[in-house]
Amino acid sequence: MANTFSREERVMFDEVLEGFEDGLVISKAATIYEPLSPLEMNRTGDKFWIPAPGIAVSYDGFDQTANFGDMTELSVPVSIGFHKSTPVKMTAKDLRSPQTLKRKGDEAKHKLSSDVNLALFMTVALQGSQVVKRTTAPTGFDDIAQADALLTEQGIGLANRYQFLSPRIYNGMASNLAKPQTSGLRETMDAYKRAEVSDDIAGFRVFKNDQTFRLGAATGGATTVNGANQYWVPKSTSTAATGETENVDNRYSVLNITAATYANVKPGDAFTIAGVNSVHMITKQDTGQLQTFRVIGKPSANAILIAPAIISGQGGTRAELEFKNVTATPATGAAVTWLNTVTAELNPFFKKESLLLLPGSFQVDSEDGWQVMRGTTENGLRITYTRQAEINDLSVKARWDIDFGTSLTNPVMAGVTLFNQT
């Protein structure tokens, strides 16, 4: 069946695409990563691996005879894990108005753009390992500067940094900036009139975000490390007992703990470990600051999957020297200090290159009896509009669909700011 769309319907679809692009706030700050061809993605089950950022190692002196070692090429698994659809059914009476489809298209645009933003937001908010704990309400520059310090002292590039603040946090900052003594005349007036924060503070582009997620206070109680020598050795692949090799995800490692209430430990909880400081990722110098970690999951009893993996260099391998991210392996019995002590909104920040938005694909053919229109938004997302008539009751079913994935390639290049913590 040939596609037969009215002019009004084609205009409606074009407007959905235009509005869809306008609504994708966080996706414009993410890096668009184009996957393999649709045929190759079909064969891989919409899952594949991409190279992870690498770090070189250097040695002193002319004679490097003992220092030539095998390379450890790390990779990160990514997948097209989201399919979102907005379906509607319209009666013959509904279709009398040419505005019906446009209105439904607008509604689809807002919901689908929100779905993409929320997926990216949650990816950063729950997996980013850098945590800024503020014991007060937002003040402005100092809050953003703490995130800048965390990233900079660990050797994470100054360019393309973004922070997204919840509405009340953003407006709270604007309130403080709406004072001549704290900012320039233009910034003061913008903050006063529009509750607008300067889009460039302490090296970050700062945006108000309508997505919010409140992370509950950590209630694991008194917690300690349970067991010595809990460190991770980076590796490209692992070999099964059958001899089969498989890529390894080096972003996370397992930490065994003893918690007063282990059942209450949850994904997203943030913590530090006594005696475990962060390092500059290139020079490997001690920053003097405790490394912050996030709980990613609970793979087994009294064990938590954490980001980032604990790479202390204790094993002495070349891979550990290259990817070392902490000063020491946690001692058994070392105190775990929970950082999210009060329920509060998560305010994510990240370096653009670390957050990926992956456009997906699927096939709908007009030969199967549907009427189909497709388009690609400016940021690479593909949206499909499909319509089908029902002769039994003269109704029409229509749907707007998108397929996409998200990935945070390196947890230490992203994190969250928490306010009003005790």
C-alpha positions in Angstrom: 0.0 0.0 0.0 1.4 3.4 -1.0 1.9 6.1 1.6 -1.0 8.6 1.4 -0.6 11.4 3.9 -2.4 14.7 3.8 -0.5 17.9 3.6 -1.6 18.7 7.2 -0.3 15.4 8.4 3.1 16.0 6.8 3.4 19.4 8.2 2.5 18.0 11.6 5.3 15.5 11.4 7.8 18.2 10.4 6.8 20.2 13.4 7.2 17.2 15.7 10.8 16.8 14.4 11.5 20.5 14.9 10.0 20.6 18.4 11.7 17.3 19.3 15.1 18.8 18.6 14.2 21.9 20.7 13.3 19.8 23.6 16.4 17.6 23.8 18.3 19.7 26.3 20.7 17.2 27.9 21.1 15.3 24.6 22.6 18.4 23.1 25.3 18.2 25.8 26.0 14.5 25.2 28.2 13.0 22.5 26.2 11.4 19.7 27.8 8.1 18.9 26.5 6.5 15.7 26.4 2.7 16.0 27.1 0.1 13.4 24.8 -0.3 10.4 21.3 -1.5 11.1 22.2 -5.0 9.7 25.3 -5.3 11.9 23.3 -4.1 14.9 20.7 -6.8 14.2 23.5 -9.4 14.2 25.0 -8.2 17.4 21.7 -7.9 19.3 22.0 -4.1 19.5 25.1 -4.5 21.7 28.7 -3.7 21.0 32.0 -2.5 22.5 33.8 0.8 22.0 37.4 1.8 23.1 37.8 3.3 26.5 40.0 6.3 27.1 43.6 5.2 27.6 46.5 6.5 29.6 50.2 6.0 28.9 53.0 5.2 31.4 56.5 6.7 31.5 59.8 5.6 33.1 63.1 7.3 33.9 66.3 6.9 32.0 67.6 5.8 28.6 67.7 2.1 29.2 64.1 0.9 28.9 64.9 -2.8 28.4 62.8 -4.0 31.3 59.9 -1.7 30.6 58.5 -2.9 27.3 55.2 -4.6 28.1 52.0 -5.7 26.4 49.4 -3.1 25.8 46.1 -3.3 27.7 43.4 -2.0 25.4 40.2 -1.4 27.4 36.7 -1.2 26.0 33.2 -0.3 27.2 30.0 -2.2 26.4 27.2 -0.1 25.0 23.7 -1.1 23.8 20.5 0.3 22.3 18.4 -0.4 25.4 15.5 2.0 25.1 12.5 1.9 22.8 9.8 4.6 23.5 6.5 4.9 21.8 3.5 7.3 22.0 0.4 5.5 20.6 -3.0 7.2 20.0 -6.4 6.1 18.6 -8.6 8.7 16.9 -12.2 8.3 15.9 -13.7 9.5 12.7 -15.3 12.3 14.7 -11.8 13.3 16.1 -10.4 13.5 12.6 -12.8 16.2 11.5 -10.5 18.7 13.1 -7.1 19.1 11.3 -5.6 20.2 14.6 -6.2 16.8 16.2 -3.0 15.2 14.7 -1.0 18.3 15.3 -2.0 18.4 19.0 -1.3 14.7 19.4 2.1 15.2 17.6 3.0 18.0 20.0 2.1 15.7 23.0 4.3 12.9 21.6 7.1 15.4 21.0 7.1 16.5 24.6 6.9 13.0 26.1 9.5 11.4 23.9 12.0 14.2 24.3 11.4 13.9 28.1 12.1 10.2 27.9 15.5 10.8 26.2 16.4 13.5 28.7 15.5 11.4 31.6 17.5 8.4 30.4 20.6 10.5 30.0 20.0 12.2 33.3 19.7 9.0 35.2 22.7 7.5 33.5 24.9 10.3 34.8 23.1 10.8 38.1 23.4 7.2 39.2 26.7 6.2 37.7 28.9 9.3 37.9 31.4 8.6 40.7 32.5 12.2 41.5 30.4 13.5 44.4 30.3 17.0 45.7 28.7 17.1 49.2 27.5 20.6 50.2 26.2 21.0 53.8 24.3 24.2 52.9 21.8 25.5 50.4 23.2 26.6 47.0 25.2 29.8 46.9 26.5 30.0 43.3 30.1 30.0 42.3 31.5 28.0 45.2 29.2 25.1 44.5 30.3 24.8 40.9 33.9 25.4 41.8 33.9 22.3 44.0 33.0 20.2 41.0 35.7 21.9 39.0 38.3 21.2 41.6 37.3 17.5 41.7 37.7 17.0 38.0 40.8 19.2 37.5 42.9 17.7 40.3 42.3 14.3 38.8 43.5 15.4 35.3 40.1 15.5 33.6 40.1 18.0 30.7 38.9 21.5 31.2 36.8 21.7 28.0 33.2 20.7 27.4 32.1 20.4 31.0 28.3 20.6 31.7 26.2 20.8 34.9 22.5 20.4 35.1 20.7 21.7 38.2 17.2 21.0 39.5 14.8 23.9 39.3 14.9 24.9 42.9 18.7 24.5 43.1 19.1 26.6 40.0 16.7 29.3 41.2 18.5 29.3 44.6 21.7 30.1 42.9 20.1 32.8 40.8 18.8 34.3 44.0 22.4 34.7 45.3 23.7 35.9 42.0 21.0 38.6 41.9 23.1 40.9 44.1 25.5 43.5 42.7 28.3 42.5 45.1 28.5 38.9 43.7 28.4 39.4 40.0 28.4 41.9 37.1 25.5 44.1 36.2 24.2 41.9 33.3 24.4 38.7 35.3 22.7 40.5 38.3 19.8 41.7 36.2 19.4 38.4 34.4 19.3 36.5 37.7 16.8 39.0 39.2 14.4 39.2 36.2 14.6 35.7 34.7 16.0 33.5 37.6 18.9 32.9 35.1 22.3 31.7 36.1 25.3 32.6 34.0 25.8 29.8 31.5 29.6 29.7 32.3 30.6 29.3 35.9 33.9 27.9 37.1 34.5 26.2 33.7 31.1 24.6 33.5 28.2 25.4 31.2 25.3 25.5 33.6 21.6 24.7 32.7 18.3 24.5 34.5 16.9 21.0 34.1 13.2 20.0 34.5 14.1 16.4 35.3 14.7 15.7 39.0 15.6 12.6 41.0 15.7 12.6 44.7 18.2 10.2 46.1 17.2 8.9 49.5 19.5 9.2 52.5 21.9 6.3 52.9 20.7 4.0 55.6 23.2 1.2 55.5 24.4 2.3 59.0 28.0 1.8 60.2 29.9 0.1 57.4 33.5 -1.2 57.0 35.5 -3.0 54.3 35.4 -6.7 54.8 38.6 -8.4 53.5 42.0 -7.3 52.4 43.5 -7.0 48.9 40.3 -5.8 47.3 41.7 -4.2 44.2 41.0 -4.4 40.5 43.5 -5.4 37.8 42.5 -3.9 34.4 42.3 -6.4 31.5 41.1 -6.3 28.0 39.6 -9.8 27.9 38.9 -12.8 30.2 39.1 -16.4 29.3 36.4 -18.9 30.3 37.1 -22.5 31.3 36.2 -23.5 27.8 39.0 -21.3 26.4 36.6 -18.7 25.0 37.7 -15.1 25.4 35.4 -12.2 26.1 35.8 -8.5 26.6 35.8 -7.1 30.1 34.1 -4.0 31.5 36.7 -2.3 33.7 34.5 0.6 35.0 33.3 -1.3 38.1 34.6 -3.7 40.7 33.1 -5.6 43.6 33.7 -4.5 47.2 32.8 -6.8 50.1 31.5 -4.8 53.1 30.1 -5.4 56.6 27.1 -3.0 57.0 24.9 -2.6 60.0 21.9 -2.8 57.6 23.2 -4.2 54.3 19.7 -4.6 53.0 19.2 -0.9 53.0 22.3 -0.2 50.8 21.0 0.9 47.4 22.2 1.9 44.0 23.2 5.5 43.9 24.5 5.7 47.4 27.8 7.6 47.6 30.7 7.0 49.9 34.4 7.3 50.7 36.8 4.8 52.2 39.3 5.7 54.9 42.8 5.9 53.6 41.8 5.7 49.9 42.6 9.0 48.1 42.1 9.9 44.5 45.1 10.6 42.2 45.8 12.7 39.2 45.0 10.2 36.4 48.1 11.1 34.4 50.8 11.9 36.9 49.4 9.5 39.6 50.1 12.1 42.3 48.0 12.0 45.5 45.4 14.7 45.4 45.1 14.7 49.2 41.3 14.1 48.8 39.4 10.9 49.5 38.2 9.2 46.4 34.4 9.2 46.1 32.5 6.0 45.0 29.0 5.1 44.0 27.0 1.9 44.5 26.0 0.5 41.1 24.5 -2.7 42.3 24.5 -5.6 44.8 25.7 -8.7 43.0 25.8 -11.0 46.1 25.3 -11.0 49.8 27.4 -8.3 51.6 29.0 -7.2 48.3 28.4 -4.1 46.3 29.4 -3.3 42.7 31.1 0.1 42.8 32.2 2.9 40.4 35.0 3.5 39.8 36.8 0.2 40.1 39.5 0.3 42.8 42.8 0.3 40.8 45.5 0.9 43.4 48.5 -0.5 41.5 49.1 -3.1 44.3 49.5 -5.9 41.8 52.3 -4.1 40.0 51.2 -4.8 36.5 51.7 -2.4 33.7 47.9 -2.0 33.2 47.6 -1.0 36.9 50.3 1.6 36.5 48.5 3.0 33.5 45.0 3.1 34.9 45.7 3.6 38.7 43.0 5.9 40.2 43.6 5.6 44.0 46.5 5.9 46.3 46.0 2.6 48.2 44.0 -0.6 48.5 41.4 -0.4 51.2 42.5 -2.0 54.5 40.2 -4.6 55.9 38.1 -2.9 58.6 38.5 0.5 56.9 35.6 2.8 57.6 33.1 3.4 54.8 31.5 6.9 55.2 28.2 7.5 53.4 27.9 10.9 51.8 24.2 11.2 50.9 23.1 11.7 54.5 19.9 13.6 53.6 17.4 12.9 50.9 18.1 15.5 48.2 17.9 16.1 44.4 20.8 14.9 42.3 22.5 17.6 40.2 24.6 15.8 37.6 27.8 17.2 36.0 29.9 15.6 33.3 32.5 16.0 30.6 30.7 15.9 27.2 32.9 13.1 25.7 32.0 10.7 28.6 28.2 10.7 28.0 27.0 9.0 24.9 23.6 9.1 23.2 23.3 6.3 20.6 20.6 6.5 17.9 18.9 3.1 17.3 17.1 1.7 14.4 14.2 -0.6 13.6 12.3 -1.4 10.4 8.6 -0.7 9.6 7.6 -1.3 5.9 4.6 0.4 4.2 4.2 -2.8 2.2 2.9 -4.5 5.3 -0.2 -2.3 5.3 1.0 0.6 7.4 1.5 4.2 6.3 4.9 5.3 7.5 7.0 8.5 7.7 10.5 8.7 9.0 12.8 11.6 10.0 16.1 12.2 11.6 16.5 14.9 14.2 19.5 17.3 14.2 21.2 15.2 16.9 20.8 11.9 15.0 17.8 10.4 16.7 15.4 8.7 14.3 11.7 9.2 14.8 9.1 7.0 13.0 5.4 8.0 12.5 3.1 5.0 11.7 -0.6 5.2 10.9 -3.2 2.4 10.3 -6.9 2.7 9.7 -9.5 0.3 11.1 -12.5 -0.3 8.8 -14.6 -1.9 11.6 -15.2 1.4 13.4 -13.6 3.9 11.0 -10.9 4.8 13.7 -7.3 5.5 13.0 -4.4 4.3 15.1 -1.1 6.3 15.0 2.2 6.1 16.9 5.5 7.9 17.2 8.5 5.8 18.0 12.2 6.3 18.9 15.0 3.8 19.6 18.1 4.8 21.4 20.8 3.9 24.0 22.9 5.8 26.6 26.3 5.1 28.1 28.6 6.7 30.6 32.0 5.5 29.3 34.1 6.6 32.3 32.5 7.2 35.8 35.3 9.5 37.0 34.4 12.0 34.2 31.0 12.6 35.7 29.3 13.0 39.1 26.7 14.8 41.1 26.3 17.7 43.6 24.2 17.2 46.7 23.0 20.1 48.7 21.8 20.5 52.3 23.6 17.5 53.5 24.5 17.1 57.2 
